Amino acid sequence: MADVPLSSWDMRPIEAINEFHRAYSDHDIEGLLAYLAEDVTIRFPTSPQPIRGKQSIRPVWSMVFTTVIPDIRQEILATVAHGRSAACEFVETGTLTIPSEVADPLGLTPGGRPYSMNMASFFHFDDDGLVDEIHAYWDTGTFADQIGIDIGVIRSLQARTHAA
């Protein structure tokens, strides 16, 4: 089957997703947020509630980049788009850093825990070409095994990050 050229509408989401992941890997919070609609909804597998609004995700990603996983990187494996939707498979690597003030009450050893995991995110774009929904997926069990922390503790840590 011959390759079919993508329409210009299909290319915009692919280019946006590529730039979004580049900004994420560069820890460029302003560049990252520039791709999001003000009322974006973001769902993570370890969070019971979605994050709503661009300004609500800002402190979460800022804390991830500066404290929680300061060496986080994402490498895109594949991106597909159709209309206003896109899906992206990528590998995320980093070192989850748990400071002693968080680790001690949970009975964990403070310090860094390296990981590498395949992930996928599904994006939806609004009329202005901004991302208005992200639904991220990853294997929480494999992640927990790699960093040596029970998934319940991971959920608790993420809830603290989102509440900060």
C-alpha positions in Angstrom: 0.0 0.0 0.0 1.4 3.4 -1.0 2.0 6.1 1.5 -0.9 8.6 1.5 0.1 12.3 2.0 -1.3 13.8 5.2 -3.7 16.7 4.8 -2.6 20.0 6.3 -5.1 19.6 9.1 -3.5 16.2 10.0 0.0 17.7 9.9 -0.8 20.5 12.4 -1.6 18.1 15.3 1.5 16.0 14.5 3.7 19.1 14.5 2.1 20.4 17.7 2.6 17.1 19.4 6.2 17.0 18.4 6.8 20.5 19.7 4.8 19.8 22.8 7.1 16.8 23.7 10.2 18.8 22.8 9.1 21.6 25.2 8.4 18.9 27.9 11.9 17.3 27.5 13.5 20.8 27.5 11.5 21.6 30.7 10.2 24.7 28.9 7.0 25.3 30.9 6.0 28.4 28.9 6.6 26.6 25.6 4.6 23.6 26.9 1.7 25.7 28.1 1.5 27.6 24.8 0.0 24.5 23.2 -2.8 24.1 25.8 -6.2 25.7 25.8 -7.1 27.6 28.9 -9.7 25.0 29.9 -7.6 21.9 29.0 -8.5 18.7 30.8 -5.6 16.3 31.6 -6.1 12.7 32.8 -3.4 10.6 34.3 -3.8 6.9 35.2 -2.6 7.6 38.8 -5.0 10.4 39.5 -8.6 9.8 40.3 -9.7 13.2 39.1 -8.6 15.0 36.0 -6.6 18.2 36.2 -8.7 21.1 34.7 -7.2 24.3 33.4 -3.9 25.4 32.0 -3.0 27.2 35.2 -3.8 24.1 37.3 -1.2 22.0 35.5 1.5 24.7 35.6 2.6 24.1 39.2 2.5 20.3 38.7 4.8 20.3 35.7 7.0 23.0 37.3 7.5 20.8 40.4 8.2 17.7 38.2 10.8 19.6 36.2 12.6 21.2 39.2 12.2 18.6 42.0 10.3 15.4 41.3 12.0 14.2 38.1 14.5 16.9 37.2 16.1 14.8 34.4 12.8 13.8 32.7 12.9 13.3 29.0 10.4 12.0 26.4 11.3 10.4 23.1 8.5 10.1 20.5 8.2 6.7 18.9 5.1 7.3 16.7 2.4 9.9 16.3 -0.8 9.6 14.3 -3.5 12.2 13.7 -7.0 12.3 12.3 -9.0 15.4 12.2 -8.8 17.1 15.6 -7.4 14.0 17.4 -3.9 12.7 17.7 -2.2 9.8 19.5 1.4 9.6 20.5 3.5 6.7 21.7 6.7 7.7 23.5 9.3 6.5 25.9 9.8 8.5 29.1 13.0 8.3 31.1 14.0 10.0 34.3 15.0 9.6 37.9 12.2 10.0 40.4 13.6 12.0 43.3 12.1 11.6 46.7 13.3 14.1 49.3 13.7 12.9 52.9 10.8 15.1 54.1 8.4 13.1 51.9 10.2 9.7 52.1 10.5 9.5 55.9 6.8 9.7 56.8 6.1 7.0 54.1 8.9 4.7 55.3 10.8 5.1 52.0 14.5 5.6 51.4 15.0 9.1 50.1 16.9 9.6 46.8 16.7 8.9 43.1 15.0 6.0 41.4 15.7 5.7 37.7 13.0 4.5 35.3 12.2 4.0 31.6 8.7 3.3 30.4 6.6 3.3 27.3 3.6 5.6 27.4 0.8 6.8 25.2 -1.2 10.0 25.2 -4.3 10.9 23.3 -4.8 14.6 22.4 -7.9 16.5 21.2 -7.6 20.0 19.6 -10.1 22.9 19.9 -11.2 25.2 17.1 -8.0 27.4 17.6 -5.7 24.4 17.2 -4.9 24.2 20.9 -4.9 21.0 23.0 -8.1 21.0 25.0 -7.8 17.4 26.2 -5.0 15.0 27.0 -5.5 11.4 28.2 -2.2 9.8 29.2 -1.7 6.1 29.7 1.2 4.1 31.1 1.7 0.8 32.9 1.5 1.8 36.5 2.6 -1.6 37.7 5.8 -1.7 35.7 6.5 1.9 36.8 6.0 0.9 40.5 8.2 -2.1 40.0 11.0 -0.1 38.4 11.2 2.5 41.2 10.5 0.0 44.0 7.4 1.8 45.4 3.9 0.4 45.8 1.4 1.9 43.4 -0.7 3.2 46.3 2.2 5.2 47.6 2.8 6.6 44.1 -0.9 7.7 43.9 -0.4 9.4 47.3 2.7 11.2 46.2 1.0 12.3 43.0 -2.0 13.6 45.0 0.4 15.7 47.1 2.1 17.1 44.0 -1.3 18.0 42.5 -2.4 19.6 45.8 0.7 21.7 46.0 
